[in-house]
Amino acid sequence: MGRVTGRPVTVGRTAGPAALLLVAAAAAWVWTAARWGDMRAMPGTMGLGLPAFLAVWTLMMAAMMLPATAPVAALYARTITVHRAPRMIVFTVGYLLVWAVAGLPAYALAAALGRAASLPATTGTAVASAVFAVNGVYQLTPLKDRCLARCRSPIGLMLRYASYPGPSRDLRSGTHHGAFCLGCCWSLMVLMTAFGVMNLWAMVAVAAVITTEKLAPAGRLVAHVVGIASLALAGAVFWVPALAPGLTGSGMTRM
């Protein structure tokens, strides 16, 4: 079995699928900014019911995750010789399906954090500290490293996907890769949820971290630095509540 180097995959000559994913991500970003960019986001579901929340959540995940997934999609496209475009659509649908399902616990967490925002400031500060700590600890775990390595250097996954038989291959491949990305990034999504699911600036920051982790040469180091910073923030929020204003009661988001 070959050694995983952790080097990010490059797009190479199969740029078409990667470009299409980037266009889809750009469209999702434009919709998100136009719909929610002028709102003062805070923890909670923003008054959305579960179906509407899942639809918005999936669009947000498309905006945030597809740019970092584009090189893997291009590599997968090289294993397809016929009907490439429709099969890549199925692959992408399978990938986003994983994140749509992840919207179920995200909705429950957002609702819980929305209620926590109305609790006394000390309670909200403790919740904010816990959110920072969860992300910080997970960023430093071997499981995070393993999932990140698969996302950065997925050659072994491509060999596995090539063995999938039948017409379900593309859907299975997309969901399998989506599961690795979820395993890599779920704690960052928890962190984003604490600042408000519809918080455009939180989305931009988390998407930048995810893309850097997956594509930059020092992506694994970036993941560890983010983890250490999150642990530091878990303690600092008790002294500087403005680090998480929606939960701690500081700033305008509480009003």
Secondary structure by P-SEA (a helix, b strand, c coil): ccccccccccccccaaaaaaaaaaaaaaaaaaaacccccccccccccccaaaaaaaaaaaaaacccccaaaaaaaaaaacccaaaaaaaaaaaaaaaaaaaaaaaaaaaaaaaaaaaaccaaaaaaaaaaaaaaaaaaaacaaaaaaaaaaacaaaaaaaaaaccccaaaaaaaaaaaaaaaaacaaaaaaaaaaccccaaaaaaaaaaaaaaccccaaaaaaaaaaaaaaaaaaaccccccccccccccccccc
